[in-house]
Amino acid sequence: MKELRLAGVIRESIVDGPGLRMTVFTQGCPHNCEGCHNPQTHDFNGGYISHPENILKAIDSDPLLRGVTFSGGEPFMQPAALAELAREIHARGLDIITYTGFTYEQLLKGNDPARMALLRETDYLIDGPFEIGKRSLDLQFRGSSNQRIIDVRASLESGKVVEKVF
């Protein structure tokens, strides 16, 4: 599997999606959203190189996990490696949530095969840049009201965005 540049991993989280989840924070982000929760992840040369096998070993050691969340940084800047990792995670029966500063429509428009592979391996996408003027602590798994929780499979099948409420 391809190496990843990561900012860090939280082995058990309850704030990055439903249930007990592992959260993988990628390193490198082009969006530079004002008020970003993880500004230390913006530098594409920061963080550290990790082998996905290490993440899979940690997943295998925790039978309580419901899924894995890819956050950032910007996961869609490392789509091929994350798509490969997501396939292995799905094979273990866990779901994938991916946070992105891109919109779902932007990801589709680019028609990038690697980004499409990661999108297809994502069960739920939380899309859109963080907008400080739309910030709310009342939103489930989102930082600002412009962001959506998207059921990716249902959206790809129907040809329109299908939002999800957990």
C-alpha positions as CSV (number, residue, x, y, z in Angstrom):
1,M,0.0,0.0,0.0
2,K,1.0,3.6,-0.6
3,E,2.5,5.7,2.2
4,L,0.5,8.5,3.7
5,R,1.6,11.9,5.0
6,L,-0.3,12.3,8.3
7,A,-0.7,14.9,11.0
8,G,-1.8,12.2,13.5
9,V,-4.3,9.5,14.5
10,I,-6.8,9.4,17.3
11,R,-7.4,5.7,18.0
12,E,-10.9,6.2,19.6
13,S,-13.1,9.2,18.9
14,I,-16.8,9.9,19.4
15,V,-16.9,13.4,17.8
16,D,-15.8,12.6,14.2
17,G,-18.9,10.6,13.3
18,P,-21.3,8.1,14.8
19,G,-20.1,5.4,17.2
20,L,-16.6,4.8,18.3
21,R,-14.2,5.7,15.4
22,M,-10.6,5.9,14.6
23,T,-9.8,9.3,13.1
24,V,-6.9,9.7,10.6
25,F,-5.7,13.3,10.2
26,T,-4.0,13.8,6.9
27,Q,-1.3,16.4,6.4
28,G,-1.6,19.1,3.8
29,C,-4.5,21.4,2.9
30,P,-5.0,24.0,0.2
31,H,-8.2,25.6,1.6
32,N,-6.8,27.7,4.5
33,C,-10.2,28.3,6.0
34,E,-10.4,31.1,8.5
35,G,-10.9,29.7,12.0
36,C,-9.8,26.2,10.9
37,H,-9.8,23.7,13.8
38,N,-6.6,22.0,12.5
39,P,-4.4,24.8,11.0
40,Q,-1.3,22.7,11.9
41,T,-2.3,20.3,9.1
42,H,-2.1,22.8,6.3
43,D,1.7,22.5,5.5
44,F,2.1,19.9,2.8
45,N,5.7,19.2,4.1
46,G,4.6,18.9,7.8
47,G,3.5,15.8,9.7
48,Y,5.1,12.4,9.2
49,I,5.1,9.5,6.8
50,S,3.0,6.6,7.8
51,H,2.5,3.1,6.4
52,P,-1.2,2.2,6.1
53,E,-0.4,-1.2,7.5
54,N,0.2,0.4,10.9
55,I,-3.3,1.9,10.8
56,L,-4.8,-1.5,9.9
57,K,-3.0,-3.1,12.8
58,A,-4.4,-0.6,15.2
59,I,-7.9,-1.1,13.7
60,D,-7.5,-4.9,14.1
61,S,-6.6,-4.5,17.8
62,D,-9.8,-2.6,18.6
63,P,-13.0,-4.7,18.2
64,L,-15.2,-1.8,19.5
65,L,-14.6,0.5,16.4
66,R,-17.6,1.2,14.2
67,G,-15.7,3.0,11.6
68,V,-12.8,5.2,10.5
69,T,-12.9,8.9,9.7
70,F,-10.5,10.6,7.3
71,S,-10.0,14.2,8.3
72,G,-7.3,16.7,7.8
73,G,-5.7,18.5,6.3
74,E,-7.5,17.6,3.1
75,P,-7.9,13.8,2.5
76,F,-8.6,14.4,-1.2
77,M,-5.0,15.6,-1.6
78,Q,-4.0,11.9,-1.0
79,P,-6.9,10.1,-2.6
80,A,-5.2,7.1,-4.1
81,A,-3.5,6.0,-0.8
82,L,-6.7,6.7,1.2
83,A,-8.9,4.8,-1.3
84,E,-6.6,1.8,-1.0
85,L,-6.7,2.0,2.8
86,A,-10.5,2.5,2.8
87,R,-11.0,-0.7,0.8
88,E,-9.1,-2.6,3.5
89,I,-11.1,-1.0,6.2
90,H,-14.4,-1.9,4.4
91,A,-13.2,-5.5,4.1
92,R,-13.1,-5.4,7.9
93,G,-16.8,-4.4,8.1
94,L,-16.2,-0.8,9.2
95,D,-17.6,2.3,7.5
96,I,-15.7,5.4,6.2
97,I,-16.5,9.0,6.8
98,T,-14.4,11.6,4.9
99,Y,-14.2,15.3,5.7
100,T,-13.3,17.6,2.9
101,G,-13.1,21.3,2.2
102,F,-14.2,20.6,-1.4
103,T,-17.9,20.3,-2.2
104,Y,-19.3,17.1,-3.5
105,E,-20.0,18.8,-6.8
106,Q,-16.4,20.0,-7.1
107,L,-15.1,16.4,-6.5
108,L,-17.4,15.1,-9.2
109,K,-16.5,17.9,-11.7
110,G,-12.8,17.2,-11.6
111,N,-13.4,13.7,-12.9
112,D,-10.0,12.7,-11.3
113,P,-9.9,8.9,-11.1
114,A,-8.0,8.8,-7.7
115,R,-10.5,11.2,-6.2
116,M,-13.4,9.3,-7.6
117,A,-11.9,6.1,-6.1
118,L,-11.8,7.7,-2.6
119,L,-15.3,9.1,-3.1
120,R,-16.6,5.6,-4.0
121,E,-15.0,4.2,-0.9
122,T,-16.5,6.9,1.3
123,D,-19.8,6.0,3.0
124,Y,-20.5,9.5,4.2
125,L,-18.9,12.7,3.1
126,I,-18.9,15.8,5.1
127,D,-18.2,18.5,2.5
128,G,-17.5,22.1,2.1
129,P,-15.1,24.6,3.6
130,F,-15.4,25.7,7.2
131,E,-17.0,29.1,7.2
132,I,-16.5,31.0,10.4
133,G,-19.5,33.2,9.9
134,K,-21.7,30.1,9.7
135,R,-20.1,28.3,12.7
136,S,-22.4,26.5,15.1
137,L,-21.8,24.2,18.0
138,D,-25.3,22.8,17.5
139,L,-24.5,21.0,14.2
140,Q,-23.9,17.3,14.3
141,F,-20.4,16.4,13.1
142,R,-20.0,19.7,11.3
143,G,-18.4,23.0,12.1
144,S,-20.5,25.4,9.9
145,S,-24.0,25.3,8.5
146,N,-22.9,25.3,4.8
147,Q,-21.3,21.8,5.4
148,R,-23.4,18.7,4.5
149,I,-23.4,15.1,5.6
150,I,-23.8,13.2,2.3
151,D,-24.7,9.6,1.8
152,V,-22.3,9.0,-1.1
153,R,-23.6,5.7,-2.4
154,A,-27.2,7.0,-2.5
155,S,-26.0,10.2,-4.2
156,L,-24.0,8.5,-6.9
157,E,-26.9,6.1,-7.6
158,S,-29.5,8.9,-7.8
159,G,-27.4,11.5,-9.6
160,K,-28.2,14.1,-6.9
161,V,-27.1,14.9,-3.4
162,V,-28.7,12.7,-0.7
163,E,-28.1,14.1,2.7
164,K,-27.9,11.9,5.8
165,V,-29.0,12.6,9.4
166,F,-27.5,10.3,12.0
